[in-house]
Every structure is written in C-alpha cells, then in structure tokens.
Amino acid sequence: MVQLFEKAIIGMALLRFFSGSLEIFAAVLILKFNDVEKALIVNSTLAFVGPLILIATTAIGLLGLSDRISFQKMIWILCGVACILYGVKTE
C-alpha cells in the first residue's frame, strides 16, 4: 500500500492544527471574559505554548530527516531554533 504522507508530516501538521485550535479557543475566551486582565492571562498562556509547539514541530521534522541529513546539519538547525527563541525572549 502506498503511503500518502510521511509520519513526520502528519505529526507536524497535527501539532499545527492543535496550535491553531488553541489560538482560536483563546480568542473566544478573550471575547467571553471581556476583561483586559483576564485577556492578558490567556495571551500569556499562549506565549508559553507557542515556543513549545515550535520546538516539538522542529523535533518531529528533525526525526523525520535524521536518515537524510548529517548530524552537523541537525546541530545547525537546533542552533537556529535556539536563536529564534532567544530573539523573541522578553526581558
């Protein structure tokens, strides 16, 4: 049987669907609460979840590529993700 999608692609897409669903759910909660303080709490929670989804999605992608790219290139990709996370870090 021919496989339509790779397992890594399915995992990455499911994580992004989950992340997008969380974003929509958070928007609904913000509208429902109609309070700036509660909206900031919901938004702060999303700020925590976003990087976790980025790391998980990248990890799945790297596992899917592990047989096709060198270890050195994987390290460079991980360094790039670390730079992104450091760059968006709030002080």
C-alpha positions in Angstrom: 0.0 0.0 0.0 1.3 3.4 -0.9 1.6 5.9 2.0 0.2 9.3 1.1 2.0 11.3 3.8 5.1 10.6 5.9 4.5 10.0 9.6 6.6 13.1 10.4 4.5 15.3 8.1 1.3 14.0 9.8 2.7 14.7 13.2 3.9 18.2 12.3 0.5 19.0 10.7 -1.4 17.7 13.7 0.6 19.8 16.1 0.0 22.9 14.0 -3.8 22.1 13.8 -3.7 21.8 17.6 -1.8 25.1 17.9 -4.2 26.9 15.6 -7.2 25.5 17.5 -5.7 26.8 20.7 -5.3 30.2 19.2 -9.0 30.3 18.1 -10.1 29.0 21.5 -8.1 31.7 23.2 -9.7 34.4 21.1 -13.1 33.1 22.0 -12.2 33.1 25.7 -10.9 36.7 25.5 -14.1 37.8 23.9 -16.2 35.8 26.5 -14.3 37.3 29.5 -14.4 40.8 28.1 -11.8 41.8 30.7 -8.3 43.1 29.9 -6.7 41.4 32.9 -8.1 38.0 32.1 -7.3 38.6 28.4 -3.7 39.2 29.3 -3.6 35.9 31.3 -5.0 34.0 28.3 -2.5 35.7 26.0 0.4 35.0 28.3 -0.5 31.3 28.3 -0.4 31.3 24.5 3.0 33.0 24.7 4.2 29.9 26.7 2.6 27.3 24.4 3.9 28.8 21.1 7.6 28.1 21.6 6.7 24.6 22.9 4.8 23.9 19.6 7.8 25.3 17.7 10.3 23.0 19.5 8.0 19.9 19.2 7.3 20.5 15.5 11.0 21.0 14.8 11.9 17.9 16.7 9.5 15.8 14.7 10.8 17.3 11.5 14.4 16.5 12.5 13.5 13.0 13.4 11.9 12.6 10.0 15.1 13.9 8.4 17.5 12.0 10.6 18.3 9.4 8.0 18.8 12.0 5.2 20.9 14.8 6.8 24.2 14.8 8.8 24.4 15.3 12.5 26.3 18.5 11.9 23.4 20.0 9.9 21.0 18.9 12.7 23.1 20.8 15.2 22.9 23.9 12.9 19.1 23.6 12.7 18.8 23.3 16.5 21.1 26.4 16.9 18.8 28.3 14.6 15.8 27.4 16.6 17.6 28.4 19.8 18.5 31.8 18.2 14.8 32.3 17.3 13.7 31.5 20.8 16.4 33.8 22.2 15.5 36.6 19.8 11.8 36.6 20.8 12.5 36.2 24.5 11.1 39.1 26.6 13.1 40.7 29.3 
